[in-house]
Structures are given as C-alpha cells and as structure tokens.
Amino acid sequence: MEAELARSGHELNFSQFITIKTLANSKTSVTDLARAAYLHPGAMTRLLDKLEARGILERVADPNDRRALHIHLTDAGQAIWRDIDQCGKRVREAALQGMDSGEREQLLALLERVRDNLQSTTD
C-alpha cells in the first residue's frame, strides 16, 4: 500500500492512510482513530500532529467541552482522500486478481473472522 501511495506522489504510511480514511468516512475521537490504526493513543496524537502540520486535517476544541476535540479533514485533506482512495482500490484489485465474486466474499468473511478473533483476545 505504501508503495502505491508513493507512486501516486503521496508520502503517507499505512497508519496515516487508515487515519485519513476513517476521518473521511465518519466523525470520530482520537481513541477511535488509534483503535482503527492499531496505535497507542499517544502515537495517534503524534500522527495527527504531522497530518495537521501538512494541512491535511484540523483539530478544533469543542466549545462545550474543553477536553474534547473535533477532528476533521481540511479541503486539502478531502482532495488527498479522493486520490488515495483510488490507490487503495488499485491495491485491493491487485490482491484479489483472479478471484471470482464468491471467492472474494468468502475471503472477506474469513478475514473479518480472523480480525474479530484477534480483537477479542486484546480487549
């Protein structure tokens, strides 16, 4: 994935890709972003610092709760998401090449079960 991102001119690692993807698809907290990217919350904060410095996202304090932050993609971040989403699609297509739709569905179901099994051992 990182190689495809680099070929497309984006200097992003996989955790940054997952973070941008998560923000593009939902409003979420630092804790939820960390969970999605399999990072410690402190590491996620540092990752967010880097993405914010690049103008990809913005953190805004909640006016009703000083401890809470609203994190969202900037216009530039949305544009990057549209491009890197295509990178993700190309990587998925390459990985699933030669599989029919039934095989793809079966693989997805098995991988989701593996993920769920692993998550239940770490919760």
N, C-alpha and C positions, 0 to 999 in steps of 0.2 A: 504494500500500500504506500509506504513512504517513497519507494522508487517511482511509483506512478505520480504521486504528488510532486516530486522533484522534477520529473519530465514535463509536468504541466506548469512549472515555474513557481511552485509553492514550497516554501521552506517550512514545512509543518511535520511534526512527528505524529504517530498514531494517536497518542493521548490528546493532542491538540485537535486532530480531526474529529475524534469522538466528542470532545467538548463542544466544538462548533456545531456538529450535527445535532447534539442534544439541545443546544440553545436555539437552533433553527426550528426545531420541532415542538418545543414546549418551554414554558416558564418553569424555572427550577431553582433550587438552592445550591450553595457551594457543596454541601454534603451530598446532595443527589448527583451533582456533576462528578464529584470524586468517586462515588459509587459506580457511576456509568463508565468511568475511565479506569476503574480499578486502581485508584490512587488514594493515598492518605490525604485527609483534608488540608494539611499544611502544604503538601506538594501541589494540590489543586490550586491553592491560593497563589503559589509562585507561578504556576502555569497561567492563571488568569492575569497576573501582573504582566507577564510577557505579551499575552494577546492584547491586553489593554494598551500597552506601550506601542504596539503596532497598529492601533486604531481599529482592531477587529471587533472588540466588544467594549461595553461601558458598564461600570458599576455605579449605581445611584443609591444613595441612602434612602431608606423608607422614611417618609416624613412622620409616620405614626409609630415607628419603632426604630430607634437609633441603632439597635444591634443588627437589624436586618438590612440586607442589600438586595436591590433588584438588578439582575444581570441580564443584559440583552445585547444582541449583535447590533453593531452600527450599520449604516447603509453599506459601508465598505465590507463589513463582515458578511452581510447578506449576499453581496456580489461574490465574495470568495466562496461562500457556501454553495451558491448555484454552480460554480465551476468545479469545486472539489467533490460535490455530489456526483458529477459525471465521472470523476476519477474513481470513486467508489463503485459505480455501476460497471465501469470497464474491468475493474479488478474482480468483481463478483462474476461477471460474464466469463472471464478467462478461467476462473476457478471452477466454474460449472460447465465448461465446454464439454460437449459430447454426452451430457446427461439429458434425458427426456424430462418432461414436467413431473412425472410420477417420482422419478429418482430424485429430482431436486426437492420435492415436497418431503420425501422420506428422509433425505439428508438433513433438511432444516428441522424436522421433528426430532431426529436423533440428537442433533447439536443442541437444540433447546433443552432436551432432557439432560444432556451432559452438563450444560450451564447450570440448570436448576439443581442438579445433584451437587455440583461444586459449591454453589451458593449456600445450600443448606448445611454444608459442613463448615462454612466460615461464619455463619450468622450466630 
